[in-house]
Amino acid sequence: MTQIQVVIRKLRSHLSQSEISRLTGIAQPKISRWEAGKVAAGAEEALKLAALADQYPAVGRGKEVSQ
C-alpha cells in the first residue's frame, strides 16, 4: 500500500471522497483511482492531501502514518 493510499483511507474514516475532493480541489475520480492504487499522485496533489490530513489528528502524516 502506498503512502497516499494510507492517507486517503484514514481520511475516509472521517470524510467521503467527494468531501476530500471539495476540500482539496482534487477531482473525485482521481482520488478514487489513488485509493484503488491505479495511479500515482503528483507531488502538488500529495501535498494538498497531507495538508488536509494534518487537520485530522487521528490521520496525520509522517511518523504517524505507517505503510
DAQUI-V912389 format. One record per residue. N is the residue number from 1. RES is the residue in one small letter. PHI is phi in degrees with one decimal (* if undefined). OMEGA is omega as a letter, one per 40 degrees, with the letter a starting at -180 (999 if undefined). NEAR is the number of other C-alpha atoms within 10 Angstrom. Layout:
n;res;phi;omega;near
N;RES;PHI;OMEGA;NEAR
N;RES;PHI;OMEGA;NEAR
//
This chain:
n;res;phi;omega;near
1;m;*;a;10
2;t;-80.3;i;14
3;q;-60.0;i;15
4;i;-62.5;i;21
5;q;-61.2;i;20
6;v;-61.8;a;17
7;v;-63.3;a;22
8;i;-62.4;a;24
9;r;-63.1;i;17
10;k;-71.1;i;17
11;l;-61.3;a;23
12;r;-67.5;i;15
13;s;-74.4;i;10
14;h;-116.5;a;12
15;l;-135.2;i;14
16;s;-81.3;i;14
17;q;-59.9;i;20
18;s;-63.4;i;15
19;e;-68.0;i;14
20;i;-60.7;i;22
21;s;-59.6;a;18
22;r;-62.9;a;12
23;l;-75.4;a;13
24;t;-105.9;a;18
25;g;80.3;i;12
26;i;-94.9;a;17
27;a;-58.2;a;13
28;q;-58.6;i;17
29;p;-60.2;i;12
30;k;-67.4;i;16
31;i;-61.0;i;22
32;s;-61.2;i;17
33;r;-66.0;i;14
34;w;-63.6;a;17
35;e;-61.4;i;21
36;a;-81.4;a;12
37;g;77.5;a;14
38;k;-86.1;a;10
39;v;-152.9;i;12
40;a;-83.2;i;14
41;a;-84.2;i;19
42;g;-79.7;a;8
43;a;-61.4;a;9
44;e;-62.8;a;9
45;e;-69.9;i;15
46;a;-62.7;i;17
47;l;-65.8;i;13
48;k;-63.3;i;15
49;l;-64.6;i;24
50;a;-62.6;i;19
51;a;-63.7;i;14
52;l;-66.6;i;19
53;a;-60.1;i;19
54;d;-64.4;i;13
55;q;-80.2;a;11
56;y;-118.8;a;13
57;p;-53.2;a;9
58;a;-73.5;a;14
59;v;-96.2;i;22
60;g;53.0;i;18
61;r;-158.3;i;20
62;g;65.0;a;9
63;k;-62.8;a;6
64;e;-74.8;a;9
65;v;-109.9;i;13
66;s;-110.5;i;11
67;q;-93.8;999;9
//
